[in-house]
């Protein structure tokens, strides 16, 4: 179907229907899109036909009657600037840790759409067989410098670092069962802060399936997976001990988090399920 854009003192114009899918998706996050963002976040055609009227105001596209989210987006952009500064400062500390290969911003902050009370979500990719060792080193480094880190059941999350996604560099591909329009967007919107040995490019290459949902959002390079071997002492003794200690500390606190040898995903609330539900409702 074609998408009608209503504009004051202007005739309706026809746009590619894939833009409508993008506007509908980002509407869930109160995020109106600019024209360049409509191109970047063009959504792959879905099943069925969806009808909606879109308006344009001050260069932003949004669903009819939702012009209030323009101001909300502009306010969140200003709020996000402070949080981005904190993330960049923290990443400079983390870049000095040899086993940390990549640090990136995820979540709402990656889109500069964070509200005042939100935390700072980060993804960290570590050297092969060093995920749990890296996690200890990262937490100790941040504590030593004085960066606030969000803890389990911490209700006050404002401006705190939330280290909610940890990946071993040999386990970068998202599980097939969890691949959908939401996880594809979350991957595509990541903002790199630390990128050693092209870890980010390798991550995107491993998750090139995301282009099936958002064809223009990421650029995929053919990158050889060339993980750096850890020392035998680290991989056979230090790493298992570090994991064992942290699993002991987290006992009784794990709900729906994914905690394994190569992956640790700390998302107690399933935002993906909520977003997918809204898209189909």
C-alpha positions as CSV (number, residue, x, y, z in Angstrom):
1,X,0.0,0.0,0.0
2,X,1.0,3.6,-0.3
3,X,1.5,5.9,2.6
4,X,-0.2,9.3,2.7
5,X,1.7,12.1,4.3
6,X,-0.5,15.1,5.4
7,X,1.2,18.4,5.6
8,X,-0.3,21.8,6.4
9,X,-1.1,23.7,3.2
10,X,0.2,20.8,1.1
11,X,-1.3,18.0,-0.9
12,X,-0.8,14.5,0.2
13,X,2.2,12.8,-1.3
14,X,2.8,9.1,-1.9
15,X,5.8,7.4,-0.2
16,X,7.0,3.8,-0.1
17,X,4.9,1.7,2.2
18,X,8.0,0.3,3.9
19,X,8.4,3.8,5.5
20,X,5.1,3.2,7.2
21,X,6.4,0.1,8.9
22,X,9.3,2.1,10.2
23,X,7.1,4.9,11.5
24,X,4.7,2.4,13.2
25,X,7.7,0.6,14.9
26,X,9.4,3.8,16.2
27,X,6.0,5.1,17.3
28,X,6.1,2.5,20.1
29,X,9.2,4.4,21.5
30,X,7.7,7.9,21.0
31,X,10.4,8.5,18.3
32,X,9.4,10.5,15.3
33,X,11.7,10.1,12.3
34,X,13.5,12.6,10.0
35,X,13.6,11.9,6.3
36,X,17.1,10.5,6.5
37,X,16.1,8.2,9.3
38,X,13.2,7.0,7.2
39,X,15.7,5.9,4.7
40,X,18.1,4.3,7.2
41,X,15.4,2.6,9.1
42,X,13.3,1.5,6.2
43,X,11.6,-1.7,7.4
44,X,11.5,-4.8,5.2
45,X,7.9,-5.6,4.0
46,X,5.9,-7.5,6.5
47,X,2.9,-9.7,6.2
48,X,-0.5,-8.2,5.7
49,X,-1.6,-4.6,5.1
50,X,-1.5,-1.9,7.7
51,X,-3.4,1.3,7.4
52,X,-2.3,4.5,9.1
53,X,-2.1,8.2,8.4
54,X,1.2,10.0,8.8
55,X,1.9,13.7,9.3
56,X,5.0,15.7,8.9
57,X,5.9,18.7,11.1
58,X,9.3,20.5,11.7
59,X,10.9,17.8,9.6
60,X,9.6,14.9,11.6
61,X,7.3,12.1,10.5
62,X,4.8,10.6,12.9
63,X,1.4,9.0,13.2
64,X,-1.5,11.4,12.9
65,X,-2.3,13.2,16.2
66,X,1.0,12.3,17.8
67,X,2.9,15.6,17.2
68,X,3.6,15.8,20.9
69,X,6.4,13.2,20.6
70,X,8.5,15.7,18.6
71,X,9.1,17.8,21.7
72,X,9.6,14.6,23.7
73,X,12.3,13.5,21.3
74,X,14.1,16.8,21.4
75,X,14.1,16.8,25.2
76,X,15.4,13.3,25.3
77,X,18.1,14.2,22.9
78,X,19.4,16.8,25.3
79,X,19.1,14.4,28.2
80,X,21.0,11.8,26.3
81,X,23.9,14.1,25.7
82,X,24.9,13.9,29.4
83,X,24.5,10.1,29.5
84,X,26.6,9.7,26.3
85,X,29.4,11.7,27.9
86,X,29.4,9.4,30.9
87,X,29.5,6.3,28.7
88,X,32.4,7.7,26.7
89,X,34.4,8.5,29.8
90,X,33.7,5.0,31.2
91,X,34.7,3.4,27.9
92,X,38.1,5.0,28.0
93,X,38.7,3.3,31.3
94,X,37.5,-0.1,29.9
95,X,39.6,0.2,26.8
96,X,42.7,-0.2,28.9
97,X,41.6,-3.7,30.0
98,X,43.4,-6.1,27.6
99,X,40.6,-8.7,27.5
100,X,37.9,-6.2,26.6
101,X,37.6,-6.1,22.8
102,X,34.5,-4.0,22.3
103,X,32.3,-1.6,24.2
104,X,29.1,-0.2,22.7
105,X,26.0,1.7,23.7
106,X,22.7,-0.1,23.4
107,X,19.0,0.5,24.2
108,X,17.3,3.9,24.1
109,X,20.5,5.8,24.6
110,X,21.9,4.4,21.4
111,X,19.1,6.3,19.6
112,X,19.6,9.4,21.8
113,X,16.1,8.7,23.2
114,X,16.8,8.1,26.9
115,X,14.6,9.8,29.5
116,X,16.0,11.5,32.6
117,X,15.7,8.6,35.0
118,X,17.1,5.9,32.7
119,X,20.4,4.1,33.0
120,X,23.2,3.6,30.5
121,X,23.1,0.3,28.7
122,X,26.4,-1.2,27.5
123,X,27.4,-4.3,25.5
124,X,30.9,-5.7,26.0
125,X,32.7,-8.2,23.8
126,X,35.6,-10.0,25.4
127,X,38.6,-12.0,24.3
128,X,38.1,-15.7,23.8
129,X,37.7,-17.6,27.1
130,X,37.8,-14.5,29.2
131,X,34.2,-13.3,29.6
132,X,33.9,-13.8,33.3
133,X,37.4,-12.7,34.1
134,X,36.8,-9.5,32.1
135,X,33.5,-8.9,34.0
136,X,35.4,-8.9,37.3
137,X,38.1,-6.6,35.9
138,X,35.5,-4.2,34.4
139,X,33.5,-4.0,37.7
140,X,36.6,-3.4,39.8
141,X,37.9,-0.7,37.4
142,X,34.6,1.2,37.4
143,X,34.4,1.0,41.1
144,X,38.0,2.2,41.6
145,X,37.3,5.2,39.4
146,X,33.9,5.9,40.9
147,X,31.5,5.2,38.1
148,X,28.1,4.2,39.4
149,X,27.0,0.7,38.2
150,X,23.4,-0.5,38.4
151,X,23.0,-3.4,40.7
152,X,20.4,-6.2,41.0
153,X,16.9,-4.7,41.9
154,X,18.3,-1.2,41.9
155,X,15.3,1.1,41.5
156,X,17.4,4.2,41.3
157,X,19.0,3.7,37.8
158,X,19.5,7.3,36.7
159,X,22.9,7.8,34.9
160,X,24.2,4.4,36.2
161,X,26.1,2.1,33.9
162,X,24.1,-1.1,33.2
163,X,26.5,-3.8,31.9
164,X,23.7,-5.9,30.6
165,X,25.2,-7.7,27.6
166,X,28.4,-9.7,27.6
167,X,29.7,-11.8,24.7
168,X,32.8,-13.9,24.1
169,X,34.3,-13.0,20.7
170,X,33.7,-16.6,19.6
171,X,29.9,-16.4,20.3
172,X,28.8,-13.2,18.5
173,X,25.8,-14.6,16.5
174,X,22.4,-14.1,18.0
175,X,20.5,-17.4,18.7
176,X,18.1,-18.2,15.8
177,X,15.2,-18.5,18.2
178,X,15.6,-14.9,19.4
179,X,15.9,-13.3,15.9
180,X,13.1,-10.9,15.2
181,X,12.4,-7.3,14.2
182,X,13.1,-6.1,17.8
183,X,16.5,-7.8,18.3
184,X,17.5,-6.8,14.8
185,X,16.9,-3.2,15.6
186,X,18.7,-3.4,18.9
187,X,21.8,-4.8,17.1
188,X,21.6,-2.3,14.3
189,X,21.4,0.7,16.6
190,X,24.5,-0.1,18.7
191,X,27.0,2.7,19.0
192,X,30.6,1.6,19.1
193,X,32.8,3.3,21.8
194,X,35.7,0.8,22.0
195,X,36.5,-1.4,19.0
196,X,39.7,-3.5,19.0
197,X,40.7,-5.8,16.1
198,X,37.5,-5.0,14.3
199,X,35.3,-6.7,16.9
200,X,32.3,-4.5,16.0
201,X,32.6,-5.4,12.3
202,X,32.9,-9.1,13.2
203,X,29.8,-8.7,15.4
204,X,27.8,-7.2,12.6
205,X,29.0,-9.8,10.1
206,X,27.9,-12.6,12.5
207,X,24.5,-10.9,12.8
208,X,24.0,-9.9,9.1
209,X,20.6,-11.6,9.4
210,X,19.4,-8.2,10.9
211,X,19.3,-6.8,7.4
212,X,16.3,-9.1,6.7
213,X,14.4,-6.7,9.0
214,X,16.2,-3.4,8.5
215,X,17.9,-3.6,5.1
216,X,19.6,-0.1,5.2
217,X,20.5,0.1,8.9
218,X,23.8,-1.6,8.9
219,X,26.8,-2.1,6.6
220,X,28.1,-5.6,6.5
221,X,31.8,-6.3,5.8
222,X,33.1,-9.8,5.1
223,X,35.4,-10.2,8.2
224,X,37.4,-13.3,9.0
225,X,36.7,-14.6,12.5
226,X,40.2,-14.5,14.0
227,X,39.8,-14.8,17.8
228,X,42.8,-14.2,19.9
229,X,43.7,-17.1,22.1
230,X,43.9,-16.6,25.8
231,X,46.8,-18.0,27.9
232,X,46.3,-21.5,29.2
233,X,46.4,-20.1,32.8
234,X,43.5,-17.7,32.0
235,X,41.3,-20.1,30.0
236,X,41.8,-23.2,32.1
237,X,42.1,-21.8,35.7
238,X,41.3,-18.1,36.1
239,X,38.2,-18.0,33.8
240,X,36.4,-21.0,35.3
241,X,37.1,-19.7,38.8
242,X,35.9,-16.3,37.9
243,X,32.7,-17.7,36.5
244,X,32.2,-20.0,39.5
245,X,32.5,-17.1,42.0
246,X,30.1,-14.9,40.1
247,X,27.5,-17.6,39.7
248,X,27.8,-18.2,43.4
249,X,27.2,-14.5,44.0
250,X,24.2,-14.4,41.6
251,X,22.5,-17.5,43.0
252,X,18.9,-16.8,43.7
253,X,18.9,-13.6,41.8
254,X,18.7,-15.0,38.2
255,X,15.2,-14.9,36.7
256,X,15.1,-14.8,32.9
257,X,18.7,-13.7,32.4
258,X,20.9,-15.8,30.0
259,X,24.0,-16.8,31.9
260,X,26.4,-19.2,30.1
261,X,30.1,-19.7,29.5
262,X,30.2,-17.6,26.4
263,X,27.2,-15.3,26.8
264,X,25.7,-13.3,29.7
265,X,22.6,-11.3,29.0
266,X,21.1,-9.5,32.0
267,X,17.6,-8.4,30.8
268,X,15.1,-9.3,33.6
269,X,12.2,-7.6,31.7
270,X,11.4,-8.9,28.2
271,X,11.1,-5.7,26.2
272,X,11.2,-7.6,23.0
273,X,8.0,-9.5,23.9
274,X,6.3,-6.2,24.7
275,X,7.3,-4.6,21.4
276,X,6.3,-7.6,19.3
277,X,3.0,-7.6,21.1
278,X,2.3,-4.0,20.2
279,X,3.3,-4.5,16.6
280,X,0.7,-7.3,16.2
281,X,-2.1,-5.7,18.2
